[in-house]
Amino acid sequence: MILGGLNEGTWPGLPAPDPWLAPRIRTELGLPGLDRGVGMAGHDLAQALGAPAALMTRARRGGTQPAIASRFWLRLQALAGDRFERATALEGWARALDDPGAHVPAAKPMPEPPAERRPKAIAVTDVDRLKADPYAFYAKRILGLTQLDPVDADPSAAWRGTAVHDILERWAREDACALDKLHERARAMFDGAHPMQRALWRPRLMEAIDWIVAQMGKNVDSGRTVLAVEQSGEIAIAGVTLTGKFDRIDRLPDGALAVIDYKTGKPPSPAAVREGFSLQLGLLGLIAERGGYAGIAGKARGFEYWSLSKKGDAFGYVTSPVDAEGKGDKVVPEDFTTLAARHFSDAVADWLTGTRAFEAKLHPDYAPYAEYDQLMRRDEWYGRE
């Protein structure tokens, strides 16, 4: 029988104060005193010491401070004298737990599977992962490892994004984007939801829905129409298949296409586009231009993020990675799909049709994903190159 943790403050544990009843009131009500747990701990220890062989242990340190032996330990040591026998043979076991032998940290992983084992199809949502953290792409697509959500996980930002996309998709498919139907769709999402979600998130969502209705009304007045929502497509490019599912594509008054992506958080920055990342809208436009979506044809000239997050004092705003006037740090719309195709083809030539190693955290500034950090043993090598 091993009895561990015999340090002062750990055993017996200090009784927690009752936040509701004073000790005298507990006594008047016939409830046990708060120190009853101390007596029970002593009773349990006495029973355990009756085992044929018993070993008592304590820690010499607790955190950064020396630990003090419990009063029972000190009393027993004083009364036993020379009969207080130390298990010296086991002390080596405790020291071995903290002895690595030699410090040999793992190197940055850079697996190099043969070209025939590399994927020949990729989704637009995986392109940033491939370029910024090739090892994370390798773990997801080649090793086939995906992170499981905890059974009791609270609704996350991803859940909110999925819920909003579902509302807007149903509104477009079943209500033909009728402006007077969207609020009803949004309110229905919270039927049966957790009270905390209704209290904290519904007011923000409804304000963002007000903005969407107003924005869609402006689009209708300008002659802009919704062509399709939530449609999947694919094209062959650079020796692989590029797949993508857009949130919405509109027909602009001049006949060109506008690709829209809904965001419940902050959209990507133009700086990321300049560095060859966050090209999702450009790749979706490329698929549309090359006939990858059934019933959709035309030149993609509009690329918009409709964010439902807060900007200033209101929820909801439109931003774009391109600039129609070609000013500032954004690319012009006519060049965006060409730029996206070039960056995509370069990445494919390196990692999918080529043999470049899938290096971990190649561009850490654009690799926020952490689900494979433990697998790549990131903390052993990151920042120590």
C-alpha positions in Angstrom: 0.0 0.0 0.0 1.5 3.3 -1.1 0.5 6.4 0.8 1.7 9.5 -1.0 1.6 13.3 -0.5 2.2 13.4 3.2 3.2 17.1 3.2 1.8 19.8 5.3 -1.2 21.4 3.6 -1.6 18.4 1.2 -2.5 15.8 3.8 -4.7 16.2 5.5 -6.1 18.9 3.2 -7.3 22.1 4.8 -11.1 22.2 5.0 -12.7 24.6 2.6 -14.9 27.3 4.2 -18.6 27.0 3.7 -19.7 30.0 1.6 -23.3 29.7 2.8 -23.5 28.7 6.5 -21.4 29.8 9.5 -20.0 27.0 11.7 -22.4 27.7 14.5 -25.4 27.5 12.2 -24.1 24.2 10.7 -24.0 22.8 14.3 -27.5 24.0 15.0 -28.8 22.3 11.9 -27.1 19.1 12.8 -24.7 19.2 9.9 -21.2 17.8 10.3 -18.4 20.3 11.0 -16.0 21.4 8.4 -13.1 19.6 10.1 -14.8 16.2 9.8 -12.8 15.7 6.6 -9.6 15.9 8.6 -10.8 13.1 10.9 -11.9 11.0 7.9 -8.5 11.4 6.2 -6.8 10.2 9.5 -9.2 7.3 9.7 -8.4 6.2 6.1 -4.7 6.5 6.6 -4.9 4.4 9.8 -6.7 1.7 7.9 -4.3 1.8 5.0 -1.3 1.4 7.4 -2.8 -1.9 8.5 -1.8 -3.4 5.1 0.9 -6.2 5.2 3.4 -3.7 3.6 3.0 0.0 3.5 5.1 2.7 2.0 4.7 6.4 2.9 6.1 9.0 0.6 6.3 12.8 0.5 7.8 15.4 -1.8 10.9 17.4 -0.8 9.8 20.3 -2.9 6.4 21.7 -4.0 6.8 23.9 -7.1 9.7 26.2 -6.5 9.6 26.0 -2.6 10.8 23.4 -0.2 7.9 21.2 1.1 7.3 20.6 4.8 6.5 17.1 6.0 3.1 16.7 7.6 2.8 16.8 11.3 1.8 13.1 11.4 5.0 12.3 9.5 7.2 14.3 11.9 5.5 12.8 14.9 5.9 9.2 13.6 9.5 9.9 12.8 10.2 11.2 16.3 8.5 8.3 18.0 10.0 5.6 15.7 13.5 6.8 16.0 15.9 4.3 14.4 12.9 2.2 13.3 11.8 4.9 10.9 13.2 3.0 7.9 13.9 4.7 4.6 13.2 2.9 1.3 16.6 3.9 -0.1 16.4 1.3 -2.9 13.4 3.2 -4.4 15.0 6.6 -4.3 16.8 5.9 -7.5 13.5 5.3 -9.2 12.4 8.9 -8.3 15.7 10.3 -9.6 15.5 8.3 -12.8 12.1 9.9 -13.6 13.9 13.3 -14.1 17.1 12.0 -15.6 17.0 12.1 -19.4 20.4 10.6 -19.7 21.4 12.8 -22.6 19.8 16.0 -24.0 18.9 15.1 -27.6 16.1 17.4 -28.7 14.1 16.4 -31.8 15.1 18.2 -35.1 12.5 20.0 -37.2 10.6 17.3 -39.1 10.9 17.4 -42.9 9.3 14.2 -44.3 9.9 13.5 -48.0 7.4 10.9 -49.2 7.8 9.8 -52.9 5.9 11.8 -55.5 3.5 8.9 -56.2 2.4 9.0 -52.5 1.6 12.8 -52.6 -2.0 14.0 -53.1 -3.1 14.9 -56.6 -6.2 16.8 -55.4 -6.3 19.8 -53.1 -9.0 22.1 -51.8 -8.6 25.8 -51.9 -8.9 25.9 -48.1 -5.8 23.7 -47.8 -3.5 25.8 -50.0 -2.4 28.2 -47.2 -1.7 25.2 -44.9 0.4 23.6 -47.7 2.5 26.7 -48.2 2.8 28.0 -44.6 3.1 24.7 -42.7 3.8 21.9 -45.1 4.1 19.4 -42.3 0.6 20.2 -41.1 -0.7 19.5 -44.6 1.4 16.2 -44.6 -0.1 15.1 -41.3 -3.7 15.9 -42.4 -3.7 14.7 -46.0 -1.0 12.0 -46.2 -1.0 10.6 -42.7 -4.8 11.1 -42.5 -4.8 12.4 -39.0 -7.6 14.7 -37.8 -8.2 16.2 -34.4 -11.4 15.0 -32.6 -13.5 17.5 -30.8 -14.1 16.9 -27.1 -17.5 15.3 -26.4 -18.4 18.1 -24.0 -16.9 20.9 -26.1 -18.6 24.3 -25.9 -19.7 26.0 -29.1 -16.7 27.5 -30.7 -16.0 30.2 -33.3 -16.0 27.4 -36.0 -19.5 26.4 -34.8 -20.7 30.0 -35.1 -19.3 30.2 -38.6 -21.0 27.0 -39.7 -24.3 28.1 -38.2 -24.2 31.5 -40.0 -23.3 29.8 -43.3 -26.2 27.4 -42.8 -28.6 30.3 -42.2 -27.5 32.2 -45.3 -27.5 29.1 -47.5 -31.1 28.2 -46.5 -32.2 31.9 -47.0 -30.8 31.9 -50.5 -32.0 28.4 -51.6 -35.4 28.4 -49.9 -36.3 32.1 -49.6 -34.7 33.4 -52.9 -32.8 36.0 -50.7 -36.1 37.7 -49.7 -35.1 40.5 -47.5 -38.0 40.1 -45.1 -37.2 36.4 -44.4 -33.6 36.5 -43.1 -34.4 37.7 -39.6 -36.8 34.8 -39.1 -34.1 32.4 -40.3 -31.6 33.8 -37.8 -34.0 33.7 -34.9 -34.9 30.1 -35.6 -31.2 29.1 -35.2 -31.4 29.9 -31.5 -34.4 27.7 -30.8 -33.2 25.2 -28.2 -29.8 26.8 -28.0 -28.0 27.3 -24.7 -29.2 30.4 -22.7 -25.7 31.8 -22.7 -25.6 31.7 -26.5 -28.9 33.4 -26.8 -27.9 36.1 -24.3 -24.4 36.8 -25.6 -24.4 36.0 -29.3 -27.9 36.5 -30.6 -27.8 40.4 -30.2 -24.6 40.6 -32.2 -25.9 38.2 -34.9 -29.2 40.1 -35.3 -27.3 43.4 -35.7 -25.1 41.8 -38.3 -28.2 40.4 -40.0 -29.6 43.9 -40.2 -26.5 45.0 -42.0 -26.7 42.1 -44.5 -30.3 43.0 -45.3 -29.3 46.6 -45.9 -26.3 45.6 -48.0 -28.3 43.2 -50.1 -30.9 45.9 -50.7 -28.2 48.2 -52.0 -26.9 45.4 -54.3 -30.4 44.9 -55.7 -30.8 48.6 -56.4 -27.5 48.7 -58.3 -28.5 45.8 -60.5 -26.4 43.1 -58.8 -28.0 39.6 -58.6 -27.2 36.4 -56.7 -26.2 33.6 -59.1 -25.6 30.7 -56.8 -24.7 29.8 -53.2 -22.7 27.0 -51.6 -21.7 25.2 -54.8 -18.7 22.9 -55.2 -16.6 22.7 -58.3 -13.1 21.7 -59.6 -10.6 22.2 -62.3 -7.4 20.6 -63.5 -4.4 22.8 -63.1 -0.6 22.3 -62.8 -1.1 18.5 -62.9 -3.5 18.3 -59.9 -7.2 18.8 -59.3 -8.1 22.0 -57.5 -11.5 21.8 -55.7 -13.4 24.6 -54.0 -16.8 25.5 -52.6 -17.9 29.1 -52.6 -20.3 30.8 -50.2 -21.9 33.0 -52.9 -21.3 34.3 -56.4 -23.0 37.4 -57.7 -23.5 38.7 -61.2 -22.3 42.3 -61.3 -24.2 44.9 -63.5 -21.4 44.8 -66.1 -21.7 41.0 -66.4 -18.6 40.1 -64.4 -18.6 37.8 -61.4 -18.2 38.7 -57.7 -17.0 35.9 -55.3 -18.2 36.4 -51.7 -16.9 34.7 -48.6 -18.8 35.1 -45.3 -16.6 35.6 -42.2 -17.7 35.7 -38.6 -14.2 36.9 -37.6 -11.6 39.1 -39.0 -10.9 38.7 -42.8 -7.3 38.1 -44.1 -5.2 41.2 -44.6 -3.9 42.5 -48.0 -0.4 41.9 -46.7 -1.0 38.2 -46.6 -2.2 38.3 -50.3 1.0 40.2 -51.3 3.0 37.4 -49.6 1.2 34.7 -51.6 -1.2 33.6 -48.9 -5.0 34.0 -48.3 -5.6 33.4 -52.0 -8.9 31.5 -51.4 -11.1 34.1 -53.2 -8.7 34.3 -56.1 -8.7 30.5 -56.5 -12.5 30.3 -56.3 -12.6 33.0 -59.0 -10.1 31.0 -61.1 -12.3 27.9 -60.9 -15.3 29.9 -61.9 -13.5 31.5 -64.9 -12.4 28.1 -66.2 -15.9 26.6 -66.0 -15.5 24.6 -62.9 -18.9 25.5 -61.6 -22.0 24.3 -63.4 -24.1 27.1 -64.9 -21.6 29.9 -64.0 -19.4 31.6 -66.6 -17.7 34.9 -66.8 -14.7 36.9 -65.7 -14.2 37.3 -61.9 -13.7 40.9 -61.0 -15.2 41.2 -57.6 -13.7 39.5 -54.5 -15.3 40.4 -51.2 -15.3 39.3 -47.6 -18.5 39.9 -45.8 -17.5 40.0 -42.2 -20.1 39.8 -39.4 -17.7 41.0 -36.8 -17.6 44.4 -35.2 -15.9 47.4 -36.9 -16.2 50.7 -35.1 -19.6 50.8 -33.4 -21.4 48.4 -35.7 -21.4 44.8 -36.7 -20.9 44.0 -40.4 -18.6 45.3 -43.1 -17.3 44.5 -46.6 -13.6 44.3 -47.4 -11.6 43.1 -50.4 -8.1 41.8 -51.0 -8.1 43.7 -54.4 -8.4 47.4 -55.3 -10.4 48.4 -58.4 -8.3 51.6 -58.8 -5.0 49.8 -58.3 -3.9 52.1 -55.5 -2.3 51.3 -52.2 -1.0 47.8 -51.4 -3.7 45.8 -53.1 -3.7 44.1 -56.5 -6.1 45.1 -59.3 -9.1 42.7 -59.7 -8.0 41.6 -63.2 -4.7 40.3 -61.9 -6.0 38.5 -58.9 -6.9 35.1 -60.4 -3.6 35.2 -62.4 -1.7 35.9 -59.3 -3.5 33.1 -57.4 -2.9 30.6 -60.3 0.9 31.5 -60.3 1.3 31.0 -56.6 -0.7 27.9 -56.6 1.2 26.3 -59.5 4.5 27.1 -57.7 3.3 25.4 -54.5 2.1 22.3 -56.5 5.4 22.0 -58.3 7.2 22.0 -55.0 5.1 19.7 -52.8 2.5 17.8 -54.8 4.1 16.9 -58.2 7.6 17.6 -56.9 9.7 16.1 -54.1 10.3 19.0 -51.7 10.2 18.1 -48.1 7.1 18.9 -46.0 9.0 21.2 -43.6 7.3 22.1 -40.3 6.3 25.8 -39.7 7.9 27.0 -43.0 6.2 30.4 -42.6 5.1 30.6 -39.0 3.5 34.0 -39.4 0.9 32.4 -41.6 0.6 29.1 -39.8 -1.7 29.7 -36.8 -2.9 26.1 -36.7 -1.7 24.2 -33.6 -3.4 20.8 -33.9 -0.2 19.1 -35.1 2.3 21.0 -33.0 2.7 18.1 -30.5 3.1 15.6 -33.3 5.9 17.7 -34.8 7.4 18.2 -31.3 7.5 21.9 -32.0 8.6 23.0 -28.5 11.9 20.9 -28.9 13.2 22.8 -31.9 11.1 25.9 -32.6 13.2 29.0 -32.1 16.4 27.0 -31.5 17.6 26.8 -35.1 
